[in-house]
Amino acid sequence: MAKRIGVILSGCGVYDGSEIYESVITLLAIDRAGAEAVCMAPNIPQMHVINHLVGEPTAGETRNVLVESARIARGNIKDLATVKTADIDALILPGGFGAAKNLSDFAVKGPDCSVNPEVARLVKQMYAAKKPIAAVCIAPVILSQILGSEKVAHQLTIGTDKDTATALNKMGSNHVDCPVREFVIDRENKLVTSPAYMLAGRISEAAEGIEKTVKALIDLI
């Protein structure tokens, strides 16, 4: 049976949802590895809607995270609240501002952020079951906040951004600087992270790091 890799999406679009390139690269890497992607997203409103042509919020417009994420998943997506640990063998969170705005409020509160309850539930359950978890771009801040209560200095990376690295460390993680084409693996805790568009200037740079991350994630199963 193919390994089932849960993919938590946060909308559709870099500025208010999942980073589309990161998400598609993740799904492609999972498929090429002979595994099955199980896409999911919380059924909640977005923090706000960004006009990606001008990079500014659109006043008075609202969108739903699950509905928007379905665009990336071609409609084959689950409400995160219905997904159990037994349904998947591993979990990965692509980046994009949706991770910091919809899955958490890191974009507003930094290291004092909170995480969506359903995201926190599944991550905690996967961690407790010793099933591997990966996150790319800004999404490692979610893992850091959720797992900070474990009193273990998990090794994570968001690349080399000093402010974000400081926030990760404040939440209880051990940030490791990492180039865009590579990844950091915490084998003891079965965590894999990569900078992607925290550093990438080209899609090929993000792709190399994400592809390596997905392979490492699957190898940990």
Backbone hydrogen bonds, N-H to C=O, Kabsch-Sander energy under -0.5 kcal/mol:
donor,donor_aa,acceptor,acceptor_aa,energy
5,I,3,K,-0.6
5,I,36,E,-3.4
6,G,4,R,-0.6
6,G,90,A,-3.0
7,V,38,V,-2.5
8,I,6,G,-0.5
8,I,92,I,-2.1
9,L,7,V,-0.7
9,L,40,M,-3.1
13,G,18,S,-2.6
16,D,13,G,-1.0
17,G,13,G,-2.3
19,E,95,G,-2.2
20,I,18,S,-0.6
23,S,19,E,-2.4
24,V,20,I,-2.7
25,I,21,Y,-2.8
26,T,22,E,-2.1
27,L,23,S,-2.4
28,L,24,V,-2.7
29,A,25,I,-2.7
30,I,26,T,-2.2
31,D,27,L,-2.1
32,R,28,L,-2.8
33,A,29,A,-1.3
34,G,31,D,-1.8
35,A,30,I,-2.2
36,E,3,K,-3.5
38,V,5,I,-2.8
39,C,37,A,-0.6
40,M,7,V,-2.3
41,A,78,K,-1.8
44,I,42,P,-1.6
46,Q,63,R,-2.9
51,N,56,E,-3.1
52,H,50,I,-0.9
54,V,51,N,-0.7
55,G,51,N,-2.7
56,E,51,N,-0.9
58,T,49,V,-2.9
59,A,57,P,-0.7
61,E,58,T,-1.4
65,V,44,I,-3.2
66,L,42,P,-0.5
68,E,64,N,-2.7
69,S,65,V,-2.4
70,A,66,L,-1.6
71,R,68,E,-1.4
72,I,68,E,-0.6
72,I,69,S,-0.8
73,A,69,S,-1.7
74,R,71,R,-0.7
75,G,70,A,-2.6
76,N,73,A,-1.9
77,I,75,G,-1.5
78,K,39,C,-2.1
80,L,41,A,-2.4
82,T,79,D,-2.5
83,V,80,L,-1.6
87,D,84,K,-1.7
88,I,85,T,-1.3
89,D,4,R,-3.2
90,A,4,R,-1.3
91,L,132,P,-1.8
92,I,6,G,-2.5
93,L,134,A,-1.7
97,F,14,V,-3.0
98,G,17,G,-2.7
99,A,96,G,-1.9
100,A,96,G,-0.5
100,A,97,F,-0.6
101,K,97,F,-1.2
102,N,98,G,-2.8
103,L,98,G,-2.4
105,D,114,S,-1.6
107,A,100,A,-2.9
108,V,105,D,-1.3
109,K,105,D,-2.9
110,G,106,F,-2.3
112,D,109,K,-1.9
113,C,110,G,-1.8
116,N,103,L,-3.1
120,A,116,N,-2.7
121,R,117,P,-2.4
122,L,118,E,-2.1
123,V,119,V,-2.4
124,K,120,A,-2.6
125,Q,121,R,-2.4
126,M,122,L,-2.7
127,Y,123,V,-2.5
128,A,124,K,-2.5
129,A,125,Q,-1.8
130,K,127,Y,-1.4
131,K,126,M,-2.7
133,I,190,K,-2.5
134,A,91,L,-2.5
135,A,192,V,-2.0
136,V,93,L,-2.2
137,C,194,S,-2.2
139,A,136,V,-1.9
141,V,138,I,-2.0
142,I,139,A,-1.7
143,L,139,A,-1.0
144,S,140,P,-2.5
145,Q,141,V,-2.2
146,I,142,I,-2.4
147,L,143,L,-2.9
148,G,144,S,-1.0
149,S,146,I,-0.5
150,E,147,L,-2.0
151,K,148,G,-1.5
154,H,152,V,-2.0
156,L,154,H,-0.7
156,L,174,N,-1.5
160,T,158,I,-0.6
165,A,161,D,-2.5
166,T,162,K,-2.5
167,A,163,D,-1.9
168,L,164,T,-2.4
169,N,165,A,-2.3
170,K,166,T,-2.3
171,M,167,A,-1.7
172,G,169,N,-1.4
173,S,168,L,-2.2
174,N,154,H,-3.5
175,H,173,S,-0.6
176,V,156,L,-2.4
178,C,159,G,-1.3
182,E,179,P,-1.8
184,V,193,T,-3.0
186,D,191,L,-3.2
187,R,185,I,-0.8
190,K,186,D,-0.9
191,L,186,D,-1.9
192,V,133,I,-1.9
193,T,184,V,-2.4
194,S,135,A,-1.2
196,A,180,V,-0.5
198,M,195,P,-2.4
199,L,196,A,-2.0
200,A,196,A,-2.8
205,E,202,R,-0.7
206,A,202,R,-1.6
207,A,203,I,-2.6
208,E,204,S,-1.9
209,G,205,E,-1.5
210,I,206,A,-2.4
211,E,207,A,-2.9
212,K,208,E,-1.9
213,T,209,G,-1.9
214,V,210,I,-2.7
215,K,211,E,-2.0
216,A,212,K,-2.4
217,L,213,T,-2.6
218,I,214,V,-2.5
219,D,215,K,-2.3
220,L,216,A,-1.0
220,L,217,L,-0.7
221,I,218,I,-1.3
